[in-house]
Amino acid sequence: MTPHGFLRHTASRTFLDRREAGRALAEQLMSYRDRDDVLIFGLARGGVPVAWEVAAALHAPLDVFLVRKLGVPNWTELAMGALASGGVVVMNDDVVSSLRITDEQVRGVIESEAAELARRESAYRGGRPAADPAGKVVLLVDDGIATGASMLAAVRAVRAGRPGSTPEKIIVAVPVGPASTCRELAQEADEVVCVSMPPGFEAVGQVYADFHQVSDDEVRQALATPTG
């Protein structure tokens, strides 16, 4: 099946840190510079520093978008799905069925992650409402994608939204990811821009010299720093 979105990428490369990756990503997005209909959403937490660089280069507003991985019980590093702002849940049915995870276990993980998502919404925005994507070209930016579950949840959440808040276009923009996942995301996003697709992809962190865990303070500081 031909991807719905236009898939764009450059040769495999590495980055010093998320800031450098964001600047490299911005170079692929300059056609959206100085447009008043562009909105940048950085996926918290690691995507926010990347998104700040993109927003600064494009002279576009920046906001944070919350997605929480739904980890397998007793094996939380493995994702069985993701939960996004607005309550959108995306599940990996193959993982759930193969590991025989019960509905009760799934509900428990969702409830726990929903509480953490709400805490972060409050911590990052301090009561400020989320930016309205209505009629906007929305760029969903993360520091990279692996399974794509979190980004898929974000795409679906932004597209579903609340009545009257439908975006004009949704673009997935990341510094790195496997080609297979990018192709899958291109079935739902209008465009996928990925700077690097390493043929031997193992993890997002493999292309970063500095891949420290981004803190809540770093997210708040980025959001408080003007991009214009």
N, C-alpha and C positions, 0 to 999 in steps of 0.2 A: 504494500500500500504506500502511495506517495505521501510523505509528511504534509500535514496541513500547513505547518509553519515553514518559513524559509530558514534553512540551517546554514549558519555562517561560522567559519573558524579559520584560524591561521595555524602555522606549524607548531609543533610541540615546543614548549619553553618552560623555564622556571622563573620564580619571583623571589625577591628578597623578603617581602612581607605583603600583608594585605593591601597596604597603601600603594605599593608599586603595582600590584595586580590590578587595583582599581584604575590606575592611570593607563595601564595597557588595555584594559577593557574599554575605557572611555574612548580610546583611539578608534575602536571599531564602531563607535556609536555617534560620531561627530555629525552625522546627518540630522540628528535630533537636537543639535545645539541651538540655543536662543529661540526656542519655540515656546509659546505660552500655553501649549496644550500637553506638555510633558510633565509627568510626576514620577519620581523615583521612590520605590519602596525597598529598603534594605532589610533582609531577613535577619532577625536577631538570633544570636548575637554576632556571629562571625561575619555576616554579610554587611553589617552597618559601616565599618571602616572602608570597605570596598565601595559601597554605595555612595559614601560621602565624596570620594574622589571622582566618581562618575558624575554626581550631581554638581560638583564644583566645576568640572570641565564643561558640562553642558549648560551651565547657568540655569539649573532646574531645582525646584523644591524637593526636599528630602523628608521622608517619614519612615518610621519603623513598622515592620510587619512581623507579627508573631506566629511562629510555627513551632510546635513541640512534637518531637519524635515520640511515638508510642512504642516503647521497648517491650520485648518479650519478657514475661515474668521470670525472674531468676537468671535472665540473660539480657540485661537491658541494652547492651551495645547493639544487639540485633533488632532492627526495626520491623514491627509487624504493621506499621501504619504511621499516620501523622495527623495532628490536630492543628487547625489554623484559626486565626482570628475570625470571629463570626460563627464559630461552632462547626465548621466544615471538617468532616472526618474522612480520611482516605485510608482504606485498609489493604494490606497485601494478603489476599485470600489464600495464596499458595503457602505462605509462612504459617498463617493461622491454622490451616487444615493439616499441614504436614507435621506440625508440632502439637496438634490436638489441643489447642488453646481453647478454653471454654468461654461461652458468652459472658459468664460472670467475671472471669479474669479480664476479659477485654473491657467490660464496663468499669472495673476497678481501676485499670490503668488510665482510661479516658478521664474518669473523675479526678484522679490525682493530677494528671497533666493539665486539665482544665483549670484547676485551682492555681497551679504555677503560672499558666498563661495569663490568667487574670491579674496575678500579683505583678507580673512583669509589665503588663499593659499600664497599670497604675504607676509603677516605678519609673518607667521610661517617659511617659507623657505627663505625669503629674496632674491628671484630670483633663488635659487638653484633648479635644476630640481628634479622632484619626482624620487624615486628609481624605477628601472626597474624590474618588476616582471617576466620577460621572463625566463622560465625554472626553476623558483624558487618554493619552498614550501612556500606559503604565509600564515602567521598566521594573521588573522584579529581579533584584540583584542579591546574589549570595557569594560566599568565598569559594564555592565549588559545589558540584553535585556528585553523588555516588549512586545510590539507588534511585534518587529522584523523588522519593515519597514526600519529603517536605516541600519541595518546589511544586509538585503536582497539587498538593493540598492548597498551597498559596494561590496557584493559578485558578483553581476551581473556586476558592473563597472570594477572590477579587471578581471573578466573572459572575458569580451568583449574587454577592453583595446584598444590599438592601434595595427595595424598589426605588428607581430613579437614580441609582448610582452605578449604572452600567458603563464600563470603560469603552472607549473607542477601539482600543487595541491593547493587547497584552504581549509584552516582550520579555522572555527569559534571558537574562544576561549574566554570565558567569565567567571567571577566569579559566576554569578547568572542569572537565568531566569526561566520562567515557562516551564514545560515539553512540553506542547503543541506547544509553539513557537519554542523550540529547535528541535522538530520533524519536523516541517515545514521547518526550515532552513536546516535540514539534507537532504531534497529533492534536494537542490541546491548546498550546499557545499560538499566537499569530506569527511569532518569529522566535527563533532561538539563536543567540549569539554566544559562542564559546571560543575563548581565545586559544585554548590548548586542549587537544584530545590525545593524550599519550597512548600509543598503541599497547603499552603494558600497564594500563591504569590499575592501580591497587587501592589508593586512597587519596582524598583531596590534599592531605598534608604532604604528599610526595613531591609536589612542585614548589613548596615553600621552604625557604631557609629558616624563617621565623613563623611558626604556626601556633603561637601561644593561645590559650583559651581567653577569649575576649571577656572582660568583666562588665558588670552592669554600669560601673562608673564610666568606662570607655564608651559605652553606648550612649549614655546621657550626655557626655562631653561632645561627642560627634553631633548629636541632634541639636545641641545648643550652639554649635559653631556655624555661622552663616555660610552658605554655599555660593551666594551671589557676590 
